[in-house]
């Protein structure tokens, strides 16, 4: 046997001996599965915890985000404009805000645009409330009357679109700026003749001992101003670098949406679990209105949760451009994308 062969045989014997002693060959080597990467997402709501943003609370409290490998930090918001600004500035990767605010921001801030990826409120809840006996029986009767609303409130800012649709002369409206918590009391006391609010705020008037039969509501959508409402918004850089995380986030929200629709009362339990100050009775009433008036619409039954009809989105964009006197009209593709949505069968109700 040559010297080379002897060396090879010796090496094999030594390798086998070491393997036997160490137990390498006693069974197959089993490597532990790689731990899935957890993606952190800071998410900002539009307002305080309540009926309109309940799907996010349910998804968080029931662990749907965690099951998708997402570590979601969720904070209350202070209005859609504030949410959009903070997401755009990078303080949050995602948020929940009105589509009209998104459209305005994108037009005014080229290079910093955000993208809508899942519409929660298929129909925006804008409305004007008044009470019988105030001499307001139609929208036109609002002329020469006092209307109360917080400055910057979405329904107030969109009033020009409502005025155009109903023949109201905006110059004949006297606006009274009121803090959100004082808006409905001001109407009841007679400090103002009407208020702008979300239609889901109607139960607040009832809690102030107003007879429901006295309440008069003019919904913007009943007069042709039928806009898309609040949507999930995402920073473009995060959307591009973490597309799977966006898909998983929306999947969790979509799952929660279907549960909110099925069981409003249980939903409010989760709201109260998240915020003990939630008025359960009030939020159940508000949630039932939101579901029936803004979420479960005929369009949603046709195209599924979260999606948009392109023609209607174009109309929404044009109404916002006109109402806010924006310098250009963005295309639907600059505002919303459906590429992160779950399959339609998962969004069908």
C-alpha positions as CSV (number, residue, x, y, z in Angstrom):
1,X,0.0,0.0,0.0
2,X,1.4,3.4,-0.9
3,X,2.1,6.1,1.6
4,X,-0.8,8.2,0.2
5,X,-3.2,5.3,0.6
6,X,-2.1,4.7,4.2
7,X,-2.7,8.4,5.0
8,X,-6.2,8.3,3.5
9,X,-7.2,5.1,5.4
10,X,-5.8,6.6,8.6
11,X,-7.8,9.8,8.1
12,X,-11.0,7.9,7.5
13,X,-10.5,5.7,10.6
14,X,-9.9,8.8,12.7
15,X,-12.9,10.6,11.3
16,X,-15.2,7.6,12.0
17,X,-13.8,7.2,15.5
18,X,-14.4,10.8,16.3
19,X,-17.9,10.6,14.8
20,X,-18.7,7.5,16.8
21,X,-17.5,9.1,20.1
22,X,-19.3,12.4,19.5
23,X,-22.5,10.7,18.3
24,X,-22.6,12.4,15.0
25,X,-23.7,9.2,13.2
26,X,-26.1,7.9,15.8
27,X,-29.0,9.7,13.9
28,X,-29.8,12.4,11.4
29,X,-28.8,15.9,12.2
30,X,-31.9,18.0,13.0
31,X,-31.5,21.8,12.6
32,X,-34.0,24.0,14.5
33,X,-36.3,25.8,12.1
34,X,-35.4,29.5,11.5
35,X,-37.3,31.9,13.7
36,X,-39.6,34.0,11.7
37,X,-38.6,37.7,11.6
38,X,-40.9,40.0,13.6
39,X,-41.5,43.3,11.9
40,X,-42.3,46.3,14.1
41,X,-45.0,48.7,12.9
42,X,-45.9,52.0,14.6
43,X,-49.5,52.7,13.7
44,X,-51.5,55.9,14.4
45,X,-55.3,56.1,14.6
46,X,-57.4,59.0,13.4
47,X,-58.8,59.8,16.8
48,X,-59.5,58.3,20.2
49,X,-60.5,54.7,20.5
50,X,-64.1,54.4,19.3
51,X,-66.6,52.8,16.9
52,X,-65.1,54.1,13.6
53,X,-61.7,52.7,14.3
54,X,-62.8,49.5,16.1
55,X,-61.4,47.0,13.6
56,X,-57.8,48.0,14.5
57,X,-58.5,47.6,18.2
58,X,-60.0,44.2,17.7
59,X,-57.1,43.1,15.5
60,X,-54.7,44.3,18.2
61,X,-56.5,43.0,21.3
62,X,-57.2,39.5,19.8
63,X,-53.6,39.1,18.7
64,X,-54.2,39.0,15.0
65,X,-51.2,41.2,14.2
66,X,-49.0,39.1,16.5
67,X,-50.1,35.9,14.7
68,X,-48.9,37.5,11.4
69,X,-45.5,38.2,12.9
70,X,-46.1,41.9,13.5
71,X,-45.2,43.8,16.6
72,X,-47.7,46.7,16.3
73,X,-47.6,49.7,18.5
74,X,-50.9,51.6,18.2
75,X,-51.5,55.2,19.4
76,X,-54.6,57.3,19.4
77,X,-54.8,60.1,16.9
78,X,-55.8,63.8,16.9
79,X,-57.5,64.1,13.6
80,X,-56.7,62.9,10.1
81,X,-54.5,65.8,9.2
82,X,-52.3,65.2,12.2
83,X,-52.1,61.5,11.5
84,X,-51.1,62.1,7.8
85,X,-48.4,64.6,8.9
86,X,-46.9,62.3,11.5
87,X,-46.8,59.3,9.1
88,X,-45.2,61.4,6.4
89,X,-42.6,62.7,8.9
90,X,-41.6,59.2,9.7
91,X,-42.8,59.1,13.3
92,X,-45.1,56.2,12.2
93,X,-45.0,53.8,9.3
94,X,-48.7,53.5,8.9
95,X,-51.9,55.3,10.0
96,X,-55.6,55.6,9.6
97,X,-57.0,58.8,8.0
98,X,-59.6,60.3,5.8
99,X,-59.1,59.9,2.0
100,X,-59.8,63.6,1.5
101,X,-56.9,64.5,3.8
102,X,-54.7,62.1,1.9
103,X,-55.6,63.6,-1.5
104,X,-54.9,67.1,-0.3
105,X,-51.6,66.2,1.3
106,X,-50.3,64.3,-1.7
107,X,-51.1,67.2,-4.0
108,X,-49.5,69.8,-1.7
109,X,-46.4,67.7,-0.8
110,X,-44.8,66.2,-3.9
111,X,-42.1,63.7,-3.0
112,X,-43.6,63.0,0.4
113,X,-46.8,61.2,-0.8
114,X,-48.5,58.5,1.2
115,X,-50.6,55.7,-0.3
116,X,-54.0,54.4,0.7
117,X,-54.1,50.6,0.8
118,X,-57.4,49.5,2.5
119,X,-60.6,51.6,2.7
120,X,-62.5,51.0,6.0
121,X,-65.3,53.5,5.6
122,X,-66.6,52.9,2.1
123,X,-68.9,55.9,2.5
124,X,-67.8,59.0,4.3
125,X,-70.0,59.8,7.3
126,X,-70.3,63.6,6.8
127,X,-73.6,65.2,7.9
128,X,-75.2,68.4,9.2
129,X,-77.4,68.1,12.3
130,X,-80.1,70.6,13.4
131,X,-83.3,70.3,15.5
132,X,-86.9,70.8,14.5
133,X,-88.1,74.2,15.4
134,X,-84.9,76.0,14.2
135,X,-86.5,76.8,10.9
136,X,-84.2,74.5,8.9
137,X,-86.2,72.0,6.8
138,X,-83.8,71.7,3.9
139,X,-80.1,72.4,3.3
140,X,-80.9,75.7,1.6
141,X,-82.4,76.9,4.9
142,X,-78.9,76.8,6.4
143,X,-78.3,80.2,4.8
144,X,-78.1,83.1,7.3
145,X,-77.9,80.5,10.2
146,X,-75.0,79.8,12.7
147,X,-73.3,76.5,12.1
148,X,-71.0,75.2,14.8
149,X,-67.9,73.0,14.3
150,X,-64.3,72.6,15.4
151,X,-61.8,74.4,13.1
152,X,-60.3,72.0,10.7
153,X,-63.0,69.4,11.2
154,X,-63.4,67.3,8.0
155,X,-67.1,67.8,7.6
156,X,-66.8,71.6,8.0
157,X,-63.9,71.7,5.5
158,X,-66.0,69.7,3.0
159,X,-69.0,72.0,3.4
160,X,-68.2,73.8,0.2
161,X,-68.8,70.6,-1.8
162,X,-72.1,70.1,0.1
163,X,-73.1,73.7,-0.6
164,X,-72.3,73.4,-4.3
165,X,-74.5,70.2,-4.5
166,X,-77.4,71.8,-2.7
167,X,-77.3,75.4,-4.0
168,X,-76.3,76.9,-0.7
169,X,-74.4,80.3,-0.9
170,X,-71.4,79.7,1.4
171,X,-71.0,83.4,2.0
172,X,-74.4,83.3,3.8
173,X,-73.2,80.8,6.4
174,X,-72.0,82.1,9.8
175,X,-69.4,79.6,11.2
176,X,-68.9,79.3,15.0
177,X,-65.8,77.5,16.1
178,X,-66.5,75.1,18.9
179,X,-64.3,72.5,20.7
180,X,-65.4,68.9,19.8
181,X,-66.7,68.1,23.3
182,X,-68.9,71.3,23.2
183,X,-70.4,70.9,19.7
184,X,-73.5,68.9,20.5
185,X,-74.3,70.8,23.7
186,X,-74.1,74.1,21.8
187,X,-76.7,72.8,19.4
188,X,-79.0,71.7,22.2
189,X,-78.6,75.0,24.1
190,X,-79.4,77.0,21.0
191,X,-76.0,78.7,20.8
192,X,-75.9,77.5,17.2
193,X,-78.6,76.6,14.7
194,X,-76.8,73.5,13.3
195,X,-73.5,71.6,13.5
196,X,-71.4,69.6,11.2
197,X,-70.4,66.2,12.4
198,X,-70.2,62.5,11.5
199,X,-73.6,60.9,11.1
200,X,-72.4,58.3,13.6
201,X,-72.3,61.1,16.2
202,X,-76.1,61.2,16.3
203,X,-76.4,59.1,19.5
204,X,-74.5,61.9,21.4
205,X,-77.5,64.1,20.9
206,X,-79.7,61.4,22.3
207,X,-77.5,61.1,25.4
208,X,-78.2,64.8,25.9
209,X,-81.9,64.0,26.3
210,X,-82.9,65.2,22.8
211,X,-86.0,63.4,21.5
212,X,-84.8,61.5,18.4
213,X,-87.9,62.7,16.5
214,X,-86.5,66.3,16.9
215,X,-83.2,65.5,15.2
216,X,-82.9,66.6,11.5
217,X,-79.9,65.2,9.6
218,X,-78.6,66.1,6.1
219,X,-76.1,63.5,5.0
220,X,-73.7,64.7,2.4
221,X,-73.9,61.4,0.5
222,X,-77.7,61.9,0.1
223,X,-77.0,65.0,-2.0
224,X,-74.5,63.6,-4.3
225,X,-71.4,64.1,-2.2
226,X,-70.7,60.4,-1.7
227,X,-67.0,60.2,-0.9
228,X,-64.8,57.4,0.2
229,X,-64.0,57.8,3.9
230,X,-61.2,56.6,6.1
231,X,-58.4,54.4,4.8
232,X,-55.2,52.8,5.9
233,X,-52.3,55.0,4.8
234,X,-48.7,53.8,4.4
235,X,-45.3,55.5,3.9
236,X,-44.0,54.6,0.4
237,X,-40.5,53.7,1.6
238,X,-42.0,51.2,4.1
239,X,-44.4,49.9,1.6
240,X,-41.6,49.2,-0.8
241,X,-39.1,47.7,1.7
242,X,-41.7,45.7,3.7
243,X,-44.4,44.7,1.3
244,X,-45.1,41.4,3.1
245,X,-45.6,43.3,6.4
246,X,-48.2,45.5,4.7
247,X,-50.0,42.5,3.3
248,X,-50.0,40.8,6.8
249,X,-51.2,44.0,8.5
250,X,-54.2,44.3,6.1
251,X,-54.9,40.6,6.4
252,X,-55.2,41.0,10.2
253,X,-57.4,44.1,9.9
254,X,-59.7,42.4,7.3
255,X,-60.2,39.4,9.6
256,X,-61.1,41.8,12.4
257,X,-63.5,43.8,10.1
258,X,-65.6,40.7,9.4
259,X,-65.8,40.0,13.2
260,X,-66.8,43.6,13.9
261,X,-69.6,43.3,11.3
262,X,-70.8,40.0,12.8
263,X,-70.7,41.0,16.5
264,X,-70.8,44.8,17.3
265,X,-71.5,44.3,21.0
266,X,-68.4,42.0,21.5
267,X,-66.4,44.6,19.5
268,X,-67.2,47.3,22.0
269,X,-66.0,45.0,24.8
270,X,-62.6,45.1,23.1
271,X,-62.8,48.9,22.8
272,X,-63.4,49.2,26.6
273,X,-60.7,46.7,27.2
274,X,-58.3,49.0,25.4
275,X,-59.7,52.2,26.9
276,X,-61.7,51.9,30.2
277,X,-63.2,55.3,29.6
278,X,-65.2,54.1,26.6
279,X,-69.0,54.5,27.1
280,X,-70.1,51.0,26.0
281,X,-73.8,51.9,25.4
282,X,-72.9,55.0,23.3
283,X,-70.3,53.2,21.2
284,X,-72.6,50.3,20.4
285,X,-75.1,52.7,19.0
286,X,-72.4,54.5,17.1
287,X,-71.0,51.3,15.7
288,X,-74.3,50.1,14.5
289,X,-74.7,53.3,12.5
290,X,-71.2,53.1,11.1
291,X,-71.7,49.5,10.0
292,X,-75.0,50.2,8.4
293,X,-74.3,53.6,6.8
294,X,-70.5,53.6,6.1
295,X,-69.0,50.1,6.0
296,X,-71.6,47.5,4.8
297,X,-72.7,49.3,1.6
298,X,-74.0,47.9,-1.6
299,X,-70.6,48.6,-3.3
300,X,-68.8,46.6,-0.6
301,X,-71.1,43.7,-1.1
302,X,-70.2,43.9,-4.8
303,X,-66.4,44.5,-4.7
304,X,-65.5,43.3,-1.2
305,X,-64.1,45.0,1.9
306,X,-61.2,47.4,1.5
307,X,-61.4,47.9,-2.3
308,X,-62.5,50.9,-4.4
309,X,-64.4,51.4,-7.6
310,X,-62.0,53.4,-9.8
311,X,-64.7,55.6,-11.4
312,X,-66.1,56.5,-8.0
313,X,-62.5,57.2,-6.7
314,X,-62.0,59.5,-9.6
315,X,-65.2,61.3,-8.6
316,X,-64.1,61.5,-5.0
317,X,-60.7,63.0,-6.1
318,X,-62.4,65.6,-8.3
319,X,-64.8,66.7,-5.5
320,X,-61.9,67.1,-3.1
321,X,-59.8,69.0,-5.6
322,X,-62.7,71.5,-6.2
323,X,-63.6,71.8,-2.5
324,X,-60.0,72.5,-1.4
325,X,-59.0,74.5,-4.5
326,X,-56.1,72.2,-5.2
327,X,-53.7,73.1,-8.0
328,X,-53.9,69.8,-9.8
329,X,-56.0,66.6,-10.0
330,X,-54.0,63.5,-9.1
331,X,-54.8,60.1,-10.7
332,X,-56.3,57.3,-8.7
333,X,-53.0,55.4,-8.8
334,X,-51.4,58.3,-6.9
335,X,-53.8,57.9,-4.1
336,X,-54.7,54.2,-3.7
337,X,-53.4,50.7,-4.6
338,X,-55.2,47.4,-4.3
339,X,-52.0,45.3,-4.6
340,X,-51.8,44.5,-0.9
341,X,-55.5,43.5,-0.5
342,X,-56.4,39.9,0.4
343,X,-58.1,37.8,-2.3
344,X,-61.7,38.9,-2.9
345,X,-63.2,35.7,-1.4
346,X,-61.6,36.7,1.9
347,X,-63.1,40.2,1.7
348,X,-66.6,39.2,0.7
349,X,-69.4,39.7,3.2
